Structures are given as structure tokens and as C-alpha cells.
Amino acid sequence: MKKLIGWTVSIVALLLIVANVVGGRFDAPAYEGPHSDHFDGDRFHNVEPVDLPSLSRGLRYALTTDHGPWDPWREYPAFDPPPDRVVGGRLRVTYINHATTLIQVDSLNVLTDPIWSERASPFSWIGPERRHAPGVRLDQLPRSTSCC
């Protein structure tokens, strides 16, 4: 049993070291810009001091705060489906739900953070439940050029 624990710790440590060394090579380039009151040329920082949460404060909040009941399901009026394309330098943004929007500009359709499931989660049994239907049904969407 001790050998198994030793090997497991060794493999995890090795994986962490490799991920740290290799992962640094895939970072985006660092920001290079003028110095300001909140950027010293190397790092950003808050001008005003900020109280950072502690474990005890987080536990106290979780155990003593009454969040109340979830809102019930709400029905909202259906919207007309968006056009297939927007041309002529026009911009159209269709709010669908939460962070899901359809951005249309110059024949380009971009769908951001698409969620049409019943929960905002990779699992069907856990995660925040939907409180209303999306503003545009999935079958009403124009063909997207890009999704992010």
C-alpha cells in the first residue's frame, strides 16, 4: 500500500511539473502598454484595497444566508426569428438568454455561449435550471458562421 501511495504521489508531482513547464509555452503574450495608476508595466493591481474572502467568511455566508426560493418558471412572449443575414454595414444583436446572443454584422453570424439545454451544466441532473425558454428557439436560428 505504501508503494502505491508513493508511486501515485510521484506521478502526480511529475505531471504537475510537466504541466507547469509545458503550459507556460502556450500562454498568450503578456500585455505591453503604458504605465498607469493600476498598471506598473508588468502587473495590474487594484488602486483601492480589496477585502479578499476567507474560507471562514465563505462558510459563514454559505451556512447563514437565506437565499429564498428560486423564481418559478416564467413565460415570455415569443420573438420574431432573426434574419438570415445582415448586410450593408449594419449590426444586429439578438439577446437569446443569459449570455447567449446572436451577433450579426456584414453577412457574419456569431453565436456566443450557446445554451439551449434545461440546465447550464454538462450534466442533465446537476447545475442551475432554466427559468424560462430561450428568446429564440434553436430551429429559428440562422446558420451561424462562428460560435464562441
ZAVEX-513643 format. One record per residue (C-alpha): residue number from 1; residue in three letters; x, y, z. Coordinates in nm, 2 decimals, always signed. Example, Ala and Ser with C-alpha at 12.3 -4.5 7.8 and 13.67 -1.06 7.14 Angstrom:
<sites>
k 1	r ALA	xx +1.23	yy -0.45	zz +0.78
k 2	r SER	xx +1.37	yy -0.11	zz +0.71
</sites>
This chain:
<sites>
k 1	r MET	xx +0.00	yy +0.00	zz +0.00
k 2	r LYS	xx +0.29	yy +0.24	zz +0.08
k 3	r LYS	xx +0.44	yy +0.17	zz -0.26
k 4	r LEU	xx +0.11	yy +0.25	zz -0.43
k 5	r ILE	xx +0.08	yy +0.58	zz -0.24
k 6	r GLY	xx +0.45	yy +0.67	zz -0.32
k 7	r TRP	xx +0.40	yy +0.60	zz -0.69
k 8	r THR	xx +0.08	yy +0.79	zz -0.70
k 9	r VAL	xx +0.24	yy +1.10	zz -0.53
k 10	r SER	xx +0.54	yy +1.07	zz -0.76
k 11	r ILE	xx +0.33	yy +1.05	zz -1.08
k 12	r VAL	xx +0.11	yy +1.34	zz -0.97
k 13	r ALA	xx +0.41	yy +1.55	zz -0.88
k 14	r LEU	xx +0.57	yy +1.47	zz -1.22
k 15	r LEU	xx +0.25	yy +1.56	zz -1.41
k 16	r LEU	xx +0.23	yy +1.89	zz -1.22
k 17	r ILE	xx +0.59	yy +1.98	zz -1.31
k 18	r VAL	xx +0.54	yy +1.88	zz -1.68
k 19	r ALA	xx +0.22	yy +2.08	zz -1.70
k 20	r ASN	xx +0.38	yy +2.38	zz -1.54
k 21	r VAL	xx +0.68	yy +2.37	zz -1.77
k 22	r VAL	xx +0.49	yy +2.29	zz -2.09
k 23	r GLY	xx +0.19	yy +2.50	zz -2.01
k 24	r GLY	xx +0.39	yy +2.82	zz -1.99
k 25	r ARG	xx +0.48	yy +2.78	zz -2.35
k 26	r PHE	xx +0.12	yy +2.81	zz -2.46
k 27	r ASP	xx +0.04	yy +3.13	zz -2.27
k 28	r ALA	xx -0.08	yy +3.43	zz -2.46
k 29	r PRO	xx +0.18	yy +3.71	zz -2.49
k 30	r ALA	xx +0.19	yy +3.94	zz -2.19
k 31	r TYR	xx +0.03	yy +4.28	zz -2.22
k 32	r GLU	xx +0.27	yy +4.56	zz -2.31
k 33	r GLY	xx +0.13	yy +4.90	zz -2.26
k 34	r PRO	xx +0.18	yy +5.24	zz -2.09
k 35	r HIS	xx +0.22	yy +5.26	zz -1.72
k 36	r SER	xx -0.08	yy +5.39	zz -1.53
k 37	r ASP	xx -0.21	yy +5.42	zz -1.18
k 38	r HIS	xx -0.32	yy +5.05	zz -1.19
k 39	r PHE	xx -0.05	yy +4.90	zz -1.43
k 40	r ASP	xx +0.32	yy +4.91	zz -1.33
k 41	r GLY	xx +0.44	yy +4.79	zz -1.67
k 42	r ASP	xx +0.44	yy +4.42	zz -1.56
k 43	r ARG	xx +0.13	yy +4.36	zz -1.35
k 44	r PHE	xx -0.22	yy +4.50	zz -1.30
k 45	r HIS	xx -0.33	yy +4.59	zz -0.95
k 46	r ASN	xx -0.63	yy +4.75	zz -0.77
k 47	r VAL	xx -0.60	yy +5.11	zz -0.68
k 48	r GLU	xx -0.83	yy +5.07	zz -0.39
k 49	r PRO	xx -0.77	yy +4.80	zz -0.13
k 50	r VAL	xx -1.00	yy +4.50	zz -0.16
k 51	r ASP	xx -1.10	yy +4.26	zz +0.12
k 52	r LEU	xx -1.03	yy +3.91	zz -0.01
k 53	r PRO	xx -1.27	yy +3.65	zz +0.10
k 54	r SER	xx -1.15	yy +3.39	zz +0.35
k 55	r LEU	xx -1.26	yy +3.03	zz +0.40
k 56	r SER	xx -1.44	yy +3.11	zz +0.72
k 57	r ARG	xx -1.62	yy +3.41	zz +0.57
k 58	r GLY	xx -1.73	yy +3.19	zz +0.27
k 59	r LEU	xx -1.85	yy +2.91	zz +0.50
k 60	r ARG	xx -2.04	yy +3.16	zz +0.72
k 61	r TYR	xx -2.21	yy +3.31	zz +0.41
k 62	r ALA	xx -2.30	yy +2.96	zz +0.28
k 63	r LEU	xx -2.44	yy +2.84	zz +0.61
k 64	r THR	xx -2.62	yy +3.15	zz +0.73
k 65	r THR	xx -2.75	yy +3.33	zz +0.42
k 66	r ASP	xx -3.12	yy +3.27	zz +0.33
k 67	r HIS	xx -3.13	yy +3.29	zz -0.04
k 68	r GLY	xx -3.51	yy +3.23	zz -0.06
k 69	r PRO	xx -3.69	yy +3.02	zz -0.31
k 70	r TRP	xx -3.60	yy +3.01	zz -0.68
k 71	r ASP	xx -3.82	yy +3.21	zz -0.91
k 72	r PRO	xx -4.09	yy +3.00	zz -1.07
k 73	r TRP	xx -4.09	yy +2.92	zz -1.45
k 74	r ARG	xx -4.18	yy +3.23	zz -1.65
k 75	r GLU	xx -4.34	yy +3.25	zz -1.99
k 76	r TYR	xx -4.23	yy +3.54	zz -2.21
k 77	r PRO	xx -4.37	yy +3.64	zz -2.54
k 78	r ALA	xx -4.21	yy +3.48	zz -2.84
k 79	r PHE	xx -3.99	yy +3.69	zz -3.07
k 80	r ASP	xx -3.98	yy +3.70	zz -3.44
k 81	r PRO	xx -3.68	yy +3.49	zz -3.57
k 82	r PRO	xx -3.38	yy +3.69	zz -3.67
k 83	r PRO	xx -3.30	yy +3.74	zz -4.04
k 84	r ASP	xx -3.06	yy +3.50	zz -4.21
k 85	r ARG	xx -2.80	yy +3.77	zz -4.28
k 86	r VAL	xx -2.75	yy +4.14	zz -4.21
k 87	r VAL	xx -2.57	yy +4.34	zz -4.48
k 88	r GLY	xx -2.47	yy +4.69	zz -4.57
k 89	r GLY	xx -2.25	yy +4.76	zz -4.27
k 90	r ARG	xx -2.55	yy +4.71	zz -4.03
k 91	r LEU	xx -2.51	yy +4.54	zz -3.69
k 92	r ARG	xx -2.79	yy +4.34	zz -3.52
k 93	r VAL	xx -2.76	yy +4.18	zz -3.18
k 94	r THR	xx -3.03	yy +3.94	zz -3.07
k 95	r TYR	xx -3.04	yy +3.86	zz -2.69
k 96	r ILE	xx -3.14	yy +3.49	zz -2.65
k 97	r ASN	xx -3.09	yy +3.41	zz -2.29
k 98	r HIS	xx -2.84	yy +3.47	zz -2.01
k 99	r ALA	xx -2.51	yy +3.51	zz -2.20
k 100	r THR	xx -2.63	yy +3.37	zz -2.53
k 101	r THR	xx -2.65	yy +3.63	zz -2.80
k 102	r LEU	xx -2.66	yy +3.62	zz -3.18
k 103	r ILE	xx -2.44	yy +3.89	zz -3.33
k 104	r GLN	xx -2.49	yy +3.97	zz -3.70
k 105	r VAL	xx -2.28	yy +4.21	zz -3.90
k 106	r ASP	xx -2.19	yy +4.22	zz -4.27
k 107	r SER	xx -2.31	yy +3.86	zz -4.35
k 108	r LEU	xx -2.13	yy +3.72	zz -4.04
k 109	r ASN	xx -2.34	yy +3.54	zz -3.78
k 110	r VAL	xx -2.17	yy +3.48	zz -3.44
k 111	r LEU	xx -2.34	yy +3.29	zz -3.16
k 112	r THR	xx -2.19	yy +3.35	zz -2.82
k 113	r ASP	xx -2.22	yy +3.10	zz -2.53
k 114	r PRO	xx -2.50	yy +2.88	zz -2.68
k 115	r ILE	xx -2.71	yy +2.71	zz -2.42
k 116	r TRP	xx -3.05	yy +2.56	zz -2.51
k 117	r SER	xx -3.04	yy +2.27	zz -2.25
k 118	r GLU	xx -3.26	yy +2.26	zz -1.94
k 119	r ARG	xx -2.96	yy +2.32	zz -1.72
k 120	r ALA	xx -2.64	yy +2.53	zz -1.76
k 121	r SER	xx -2.43	yy +2.23	zz -1.70
k 122	r PRO	xx -2.26	yy +1.94	zz -1.89
k 123	r PHE	xx -2.48	yy +1.71	zz -1.68
k 124	r SER	xx -2.86	yy +1.67	zz -1.70
k 125	r TRP	xx -2.91	yy +1.62	zz -1.33
k 126	r ILE	xx -2.70	yy +1.90	zz -1.17
k 127	r GLY	xx -2.65	yy +2.27	zz -1.23
k 128	r PRO	xx -2.87	yy +2.57	zz -1.24
k 129	r GLU	xx -3.21	yy +2.50	zz -1.40
k 130	r ARG	xx -3.35	yy +2.71	zz -1.68
k 131	r ARG	xx -3.62	yy +2.96	zz -1.55
k 132	r HIS	xx -3.77	yy +3.04	zz -1.89
k 133	r ALA	xx -3.74	yy +2.93	zz -2.25
k 134	r PRO	xx -3.47	yy +3.09	zz -2.47
k 135	r GLY	xx -3.59	yy +3.41	zz -2.66
k 136	r VAL	xx -3.53	yy +3.23	zz -2.99
k 137	r ARG	xx -3.59	yy +2.86	zz -3.05
k 138	r LEU	xx -3.29	yy +2.66	zz -3.18
k 139	r ASP	xx -3.47	yy +2.58	zz -3.50
k 140	r GLN	xx -3.53	yy +2.96	zz -3.57
k 141	r LEU	xx -3.16	yy +3.05	zz -3.57
k 142	r PRO	xx -2.99	yy +3.14	zz -3.90
k 143	r ARG	xx -2.69	yy +2.94	zz -4.00
k 144	r SER	xx -2.40	yy +3.06	zz -3.79
k 145	r THR	xx -2.06	yy +3.15	zz -3.93
k 146	r SER	xx -1.89	yy +3.12	zz -3.59
k 147	r CYS	xx -1.96	yy +3.01	zz -3.24
k 148	r CYS	xx -1.78	yy +3.12	zz -2.92
</sites>
